Amino acid sequence: MKTIVILADGMADYPIPELGGRTPLQAARTPAIDRLYARSRCGRLVTVPDDMPPGSEVANLSVLGYDVRRVYQGRGVLEAASMGVELAADDLAMRCNLICVEAGRIKNHSAGHIPSEESRQLVAALNAELAGPRVRFHAGVSYRHLLVIAGGAGDFECTPPHDVPGTPFADVLPRPKGKASRTAHLVSELILASQPLLDGHPVNRARRERGLDPGNSIWPWSPGRRPRMKTFRELYGLSGAVISAVDLIFGIGIYAGFDPIHVPGATGLYDTNYEGKAQAACAALRGHDFVYLHVEASDEAGHEGDPRLKTRTIEALDRRVIAPLCACAESLGEPVAIALLPDHATPCAVRTHTRDAVPFLISRPGEEPDGIGEFSEETCRGGSYGLLRGEQFIHELLKK
């Protein structure tokens, strides 16, 4: 049996007054999801342990059945794998956002979703002025980049910038774990040094002239070293492919032994190439046992605190991804199991990730469906899978 997981990043939410007390998932018009749900069983999944950060790196590793306490080494190392950055055993890798700081406060985590062609110029300036034998910046996609510190120690804590919009940046600089940390001091120095350098850069002057937020500070976070993890084939005996727009998910896929499939026009935002992703997933199903299709748009809408935009991203997912993929599955001539779920909630009210259990559905040919109304955060409480944790989800999905 073929299997596809459609991961709608951050789709789960809380009831919102602006939407009549409904969540965006409840408010969205989703005829394709409704049809899929009618032949599915459902439940809820805890993707993030209570003592771990509720980030996409932890949550997606959990969805794929990895023991996150054993393999989790931070976001940066996963993105390094996707970017083709080879890490030495003593390299410390960190996600390095370009953010917008205004009046000393973090205005947003994404520099107004700065396009890659502009952000690469800013990363080049960072390397020209701040890099050295121990420090190197690597350009990624949009605001998402990489900082590698040779011989760096992970003896400090960082705050993800999407967790603290509106906070004075000086209040959330890296903090040593107990005793003083030279690496934490170095990272703080790099943040402070980046601000005058980036603020006056021609790219940011032009962005201000167009009324756009500048990328006027770096914000490194999620430090870690190269992880050791088994491939999906070693764990489950299956070949796999991963489709996404973000380096983090590709990095997880590469360590899992998946074939990475890049789709032109996949942006990680609400303007992403939904149709291209669906077509790529359909093609990947023909040559792989397992396909992991990641769509970021609903997460970014949650970070922006925009419930109507988040509703539209779910409707776009339904019409432009779910509908064609269900048609593709029916045309393959062999059974296909389909799962749909978010990795975590990104509620518009809090604009960051939470540890709430997320709703999921699994449609497996020949299985009796639950027959519970619509697919939502609330209805899945009554699903036949009940409440699952971590790798229990993938075991249910892949069971013979």
Secondary structure, 3 states (H helix, E strand, C coil): CEEEEEEECCEECCCEHHHCCECHHHHCCCHHHHHHHCCCEEEEEECCCCCCCCCHHHHHHHHCCCCHHHHCCCHHHHHHHHHCCCCCCCEEEEEEEEEEEECCEEEECCCCCCCHHHHHHHHHHHHHHHCCCCEEEEEEECCEEEEEEECCCCCEECCCHHHCCCCEHHHHCCEECCCCCHHHHHHHHHHHHHHHHHHCCHHHHHHHHCCCCCCCEEEEEEEECCCCCCCHHHHHCCCEEEEECCHHHHHHHHHCCCEEEECCCCCCCCCCCHHHHHHHHHHHHHHCCEEEEEECHHHHHHHCCCHHHHHHHHHHHHHHHHHHHHHHHHHCCCCEEEEEECCCECCCCCCCCECCCEEEEEECCCCCCCCCCCCCCCHHHHCCCCEEECCHHHHHHHCC
